[in-house]
């Protein structure tokens, strides 16, 4: 029977040992290596580097790859690489490499991706996790339990019933007494004698071993950069910079039942600085509880002798996306450690646009009620009709007499022709209103937004004599409709298509069992645009759109402001008429 083709992930020193083991196993055929930091055709032994992690799908197809093994010595890096591989090629299996001179006892289980080197002894009923490294000559006695992504160094001895949690490293020649438990992400130093339990995120060494200190969030070994580790919660920051990062973000976002279009990358791409997008994730037991996207932009100023940044949430309803079970303790941990990250990484200010779901709770900056938003309750139509302002009812009657019709397009019915009909109306409206440049989205933005969020977007188009005269792009989030963008052709105003569209959307929402219709607000509270929207839900209570302002580094903030206009120094954050942050726009 012919050997199955595999890839080795990694092309450094540890990979040499893994190659030797696989060759001696004589079970698999090594096709080549994958390494994101080495140039293609770099050779290790007789094997060539064939590409990067992003190239794995085409390599699998080209060489009929059965599986792979990650030959990287650092636990956390191995963990991260495994995640990336799973994202680009979810069905790729991970093989186990066991040297023929290793002794594996009865009832032992070895997780996928684990490497067992020569001279290793693993005794009866021990459980070894996934992607572990059992180095040369180490001894794992009976009934040990070793978690995923651990490394046991050469000549380590683990007595019976030892338990080691995931991502922990036991260094050269250490000895662990029977029954001892060692936590996750910890390090036991070389030659240590461990005779009592060691907690999570600890560094321990000596004879007997003592917990010397906690793991620091900025330690490179095991990859704790950009992460805070607490007893209950972990907070990490990730950057979105490539296709693999996009897949990872979407995978996390999709774990939230209340995730909406407002948190999709297609929605964010309306921002021209999309490459600077980061996101915080609060986790408990490695499960995401809070997700918050944020843009980090470098502050341009000749006054600064090092790099400083400001943080701003994406446009629209944003801020943290929060699962229902998050406690006030979890929210406090989240905001306090976001602030700690900002302080350690030269962030001067933060500006957050919150959503309408009360996600501003426990915010550590200045919370500002910015704009009243109309959120109407969808009721039986007779009740809705009786609540409309008289002018809205009259306008709707006039539109009916004008023989207007409406069509709703969703899912596969949203063709590019339909998008173009909407887009032409939208752009003409933006031009007529002399809108800011940021609202002139290219048509590709809408195409990507709709394709990237199936079942969550609807286009409503009003027709007069088969001519599209008014349109609205509607976001559907659980039981709520959000009026996003749209417009009307000026020459058809007299037919009152705007009122016709809004009321017909409500009729459609009743049939779709929708509970709420969010129309947004005006340019400012109680202006003409607000009054128009309010006429449809005059008896419903408005919801407040909050924004958050935070000065993380007051000294640098005032230095920047004083260079623009000294009179602006000390201006209150509570005045919403003052632009924030002030160093971007003189007061």
N, C-alpha and C positions, 0 to 999 in steps of 0.2 A: 504494500500500500504506500502510495506517495505521501511525502511529508506535506503538511499544510503551511501555506505561506504566511509569514508574520512580519511585522515591523517592530523595530526597537525604537522607543521614544527616548531621545537623549544620546549624546555622542561624546561624553567625557569619561573620566576614570571609572566611574561605577558601571558604565555601559560595557567596558572591556570585560569586567567580571561576569556580567549577565550574558554576554555573547559566549563566553567560555562555557558557562553552565548549559546554555541551550544547545550548543554544539555537542556537548557530552551527553545530554538527554537523548539526542538523535530522534526527536519527535517532530520538530518543526524545522522549516526552511526559512532562514533569515533573508528577506528580499533586500532590505536596506534600512537606513536610519532616518529618523525625523528629528530635526533640531532647529528651533526658531532662531538660534544665535550663530549657527554655523552656515557657511556658504554651501550651496549645492555642489556635489561631487567631492566635498571633503571626505577623506577616507579614514576609517577606523578599522584596523586589521584589513581585511579584504572587502569591507562593506562601505558603500557610498552613502553620504547624506543625500536623500532624494527630495527633500522639501521641508516645509514648516507644518505646524499643526493645521493651519488653514488648507493645506494641500492634501490632507488625509483622504477626503472623499474621492478625489480623482486618482489617488494612489491605490485605494481599495478597488476601484473599478479597473484600473490598468493592470494590476498584478494579482487580481483575484485573492485579496488579502482575507485570511481567516480571522486574525486577531492581532493583538499587539501586547507589549509589556513596557511599562514605564521604568526606564533605567536611570533614575535621578535619585541621588542620595538624600537630599533634604526633604524632610517629611512634608512640610507645608507646600513647597514647590511641587512636589509629586501630587499632592492633593489638588492644587490649582490646575495642574496640567490635565489631570484626570477629568475635572469638570469641563475644561475646554474641549477635550476629545469627545466627551459625551454630547456636548452641544453641537459639534460639527458633524459627528457620525454616531448617532444614538445607538445603532444596532451593532457597533463594533465590539467584539468580545475581548476580554483581557485574559491572557494565559498565565499560568503559574510556572515558575522556573525552579526546579528542585535538583540540586547536584546529586549525582549517583552515590557519592560518598556520605550523604546525609542520612541520618537514621530517623525515621518517622514511626512513632509508636501506634499502638492499636487505638482506634477510635478518635484519632487526631483529625481535626478539620482545618484546612488551609484555605483562606479566602482568595478570590481571584486577584491576579496581579502581584501576588506575594513572591518574593525571591528567597530561596533557602540555599545558603552557600555550603561549601565543603566542610565536613567535620561537625555540622550542627546535629544536636540531639534534641528531638521533641518527643517527650514521653506521653504515656497513655492519656486519652480524653482531654488533651489540651485543645483550646480553640484559638486559632490565629486569624486575625481579621484580614480585610482586603488591603492590598498594596503595602504590605509590611516588608521589612528587610530583616532577616535573621542572618547576621553576619558570621563570618568564619569561626567555627569552634565554639559558638555559644551553646549553652545548655538550658533548655526549657523543660522543667520537670512536670510531673503529672498534674493535670487539671488546672493548668494556667489559662487565663483568659486575657488575650492581648487584642486591643481595639484596632480599628483601621488606621492606616498610615503611621504606624509606629516603626521605630528602628531599634534593634537590639544589637549592640556593637560586638566586635570580636571578643571572645573569652568571657563574656558576661555569663553569670549563673543565676537563674531564677529558680528558687526552691518551689515546692509544691503549692498549689492553690494561690499563686500570686495573681493579682488583677491589675492590668495596666490599661488606662483609658486612651482614647484615640489621640493621635498626633504627638505622642510622647517619645522622647529619645533617652535610652539608657546607654551611657557612654562606656568606653573601653574598660573591660575588666571589673565592672561593678558587680556586687553580689547583693541579692535581695532575699531576705529571710522569708520563710514559709508564711503564707496568709496575708502578706502585706498588700495594701492597695495604693496605687499611684494614679493621680488624677490626669486629666487631659492637658495637652499642651505644656507639659512639664519637662524638665531636663534633670537627669541624675548624672552627676559628674563622674569622671574616670576614677576607678579604684574605690568608689564609695561602698560602704556597707549600710544597706538600708534595712533597719530593724523596726521601723514604725511607719504608719501611713503618711503619704505625701499628698498634698492637695492639688487643685487645678492651678495652672499657670505659675508653677513654682520652679525655682532653681535650687537644687539640693546637692550637697556633696559633703565628704568627710567620713571619718570612722569614729563613732557611728554617724550616718548622714543626718544633716540638719537642713531645714528650709532656710536658706540664706537670704533670699529675697523673692519678690514677685517678678514674674516676667513683665517687662516694660513694653508699652504699646509701640515704641519706635524701634524695637529690636528687629534686625533684619532676619536673623536665623529663625526659621519656622514661619516667616512671613507675617509678622504681626504689625507691619507698617499700616497706618491708617485705621487701626482697630483699637477699640477700648473693650476690655474684658472685665465684666463685673461678676458678682456671685450668681445673679439671676439672669442678667441680660448682657448681650454683646452688641456693640455698635461699630459698623464698618462703613468706609467710604470707598466707592468704586468709580472708575472713569469709563465713559463710553467712547471708545476710540476706534473700534473696528467691528467687523461682522460678528466675531465671537462674543464681543462685549454686548452687542445688540441682542443676540440670542439669550445670553445670561440675564439681561435686564428683563426681557419679555417673560422668561421662565419664572422669575421672582414676582413680577407684576401679576401674572396669571394665577398666583396662589391667593390673591385677594378677591373675595366674592364681590366686593363693591368697587372693583377696578373699573375705570371708565375711559372713554376716549381722551379725556383731559390728561391722562397719564400715559398715553401712547406716544411712542417716539415719532410716529407720523404726525401727530398733532404738534409736538415740539419743533419739528423741522421747519415750522414757519419762522423760527429764529435763525438768523444767518450765522450765529456763532455756535451752531449745534455741536461742533467738535469739542467745545469746552464743557459739555454736559457731564455732571457727576451725579451720584445719588447715594444718600445715606440709607442704610438698612439696619433696623433694630431687630435682633434675633433673640429667641429664647430656645435653648436646646437645638440650635442650628435651624430653627424654623422662623421665617420672616414674620414680624408683627407690624412693623412700620416701614414704609418706603417713602423717601422724599427726594425728588429730583431737584437739582440746583445748578445754576451756571456760576462758575468761578471765572472772573475776568481780571486780568492784570491791570492795575491802576497806572495810567500813563502820567508821570510827573517827573520833572528834573530835580525836584526837591528830595526825592527818596533815593537813598544809597543802597537799597536792596529791594527785592520784589515784594509788593503788597497787592492784595486782591480785595474785590468786593464780591459778595454772594447775593444772588437774586434768583427767585423761583421763576419757572417758566410762565409765560403769559397765560391769563385765563384763571379758571378755578384750579388752584394748585395747593402747595403746602404738603404736609404729610398725609399719606394714605394710610389709614389706621384700621386694623382688624378690631372687631367688636370686643374681644376678650382682653384688650390692653387695659391695664389698671392705671390709676393716677400715678402710682409709683413708677410704672414703665414709662409714662409720658415725661415725668420729671427726669428720669435717667436719660431719656432720649435728648431732651432740650439741653440739659446741663452738659452732656458730653458732646453734643454738636458745638456748643460754645467752647468747650475745652479744645476741640479740634481746631476751631477757628483761631483761637489764641496761639496755639502751637504752630500754625501755618500761615501767619501774617495776614489773616482776613481782617479788614478794617470795619466793614459794615455788612449788614444783612437786610435784605428787603424781601418779604414773603407775601405773596398773594394767597390767601386761604380759600378753601372751597366753601360751600354752603352747608356742610355737614358737621359744623362745630369742631373742626380739626384744629382750632386755635387754642384749645385748652392747655393750660400749663406753659404757654409761651413765655419765654424769659425776656423778651424785648418789650417795646411799647406797642400795645395792641390798639389799632385805630379803626373805628367804624367808618368805612370809606364811602359806601354807596348802598342805598336801598334798592333791593332787587325784588321784582314782582314774581311771586311763586304762587300760581293759581291752583286750586284744588279742582280736579276734573269730576264733575257731578253729572247727574242726569241732565239732558240738554234743556229741558224746560226750566230747570232751576238755574242753569248757566244763563239762559236767555233773559230771564227776569232780572238777573243781577247786572247785566251789561248796562253801561251808560246809554242814555237815549240816543246819543249821536252815533254810537257804534251800531245799534240796532237799525237806525235809519240808513246808515252807509251800507250795511249788509243787504237790506231790502233793495237798495238801488243797484247793487252789484248783481243781485239775482235777476232783476229786470233787464240788465245788460247782457244776460245770457252768458255769464262767465262760467267756466268749468274748471275743475281742479283734478290733478292726478298725483298720486303718491308713488314714488319709486324707491325700492329698497332691494337689498341683496343683488341677485343677478340682473334685475331689471334696471339697475343704474348703469346704463351703457355710457360710453364716452360721448355719444351724441347728447344724452340727457345732461351729463356734466357740462358740456359746452353750452347748452341752453341756459343752465343756471349761471355759468360763469360769465357769459356775455351780459346778462342782466345785472349781475353783481358788480362787474367792472364799470359798467355805465353809471351805476349808482354811486360808486366810489368817486368817479370823476366829477359827477354832478355836485357832490357834497364836498369836493376839494379835500378828500380824506388824506391823512398822513401816509407817507410812503410805506409804512410798515403794514398797511392793510391791502396793498396791491400784491397779493399772493399770486405766484404763477399758477397756471392751470394744473401743472404737475403736482403741486401741493395737494390739491383737492383729489386728484386721481389716486395718489398714494394714501391719503387719509382714508378714503372710502374703501380701497382695496385692502388696506391694513387693518380695518376694523369692521369686518363683515357682521351683519345683524345689528350694528349699532348706529347706523346713519341712514337717514331718510331725506330724499329731496322732494319737496312739494312744489309743483309748478301750476300757476294759474294761466289759463288760456282764454283768449278772446278771438273767436273765428280762427281757431287752430294756430294762433300766434301766441308764443310764450311771452307773457307781459309782466309776471311777478313770480318770484321764487324764494324759497327759504331752505337752507341746509339745516337739518334738525339732528341733534345728537340724542340718542336713546340710551339712557343709563338706568338699568333696572326698571323701576316703575315711574321714571321721570323723563320728560322731554325737555331739552334745552334748545331754545332758539339761538342758533349760532350766527350764521351770516346769510345775507340775502339782499333783496332790493326789488325795485319796480321801475319799469320804463316810464319816463316822465310824461310821454304823450298819452298815456293811458290812466293817469291819475283820476280823471273825472269818473271812471267806472268803479272806483273804490276797491281795487283788487287787494290792497293791504288788509282791510277789514275782512273781506271775503276769505282770504287765505287763513288768517288767524282763527276765525270761527270754524272753518272747515277742518283745520287741524284738530280742533277740540272735538269735533264729531268723530274724526278718525281715531283720536285717542280713546274715546269712550268704547269703540268697538275693539280696540287693542288692549283694553283693561289697564290703561295708563292712569296713574293717580294724580300726577302733578305736571304742570306745564310752566317752565321757567322762561320768562320773557326778558330777564335781565333788568337793567335800570337805564337811566338817562346818562347824559354826559356828566351831569351833576344832579343832586337830589332836587326833585320837584320842577325840573325844566320841562319844556314842551314834549320832548321824546318820552320822558317818564310819564307825563300825564296821559299821553296817547296809549301807552302800554297799560297803564293803570285802569283805563276805561273798560278793559275786558274783565278785570278782577277787582272791582272797586271795594268789595267787602272782605277780601282775603288779606290776611296780615302779611306785610312784607317781611323778607328775610334780609339780614344785614351781611353785606360783603365786607369782610375785615381784611386789612393788610397789617403787616408787622414790620416795625422799624427797630433796628438794633445797632448801636455803636459798640463795636467789640474793642476797638483801640482808640480811645478818646484823644490821646496825644497826637497820633498820626492824623486823625480826622480833623482836628483843629489846625494842624500844620497845613494841611491841604486847603482848607477853607480860607485861612488867613491870607494865603497867596492869591486867592481869587478876589475876595472882598472881606476885609477885616470886620465889617459891620455884621457879617453873617455869623461870626463866632458866638456860640452860646445860644443860638436860636433854638427854640423848643421843638422837640420831636412831636409834640401834641398838636402843632399847627399843620393841618393837612394841606393848607394852601402853599406850604413851603416844600419845594422839590426835595426829594431824598434819594440818594445822598447828595448833599449840597455841593460837593466838590465836582460833581458832574454837570452842574448847571448853576450859575451865579444867581443869588436870590435878588 
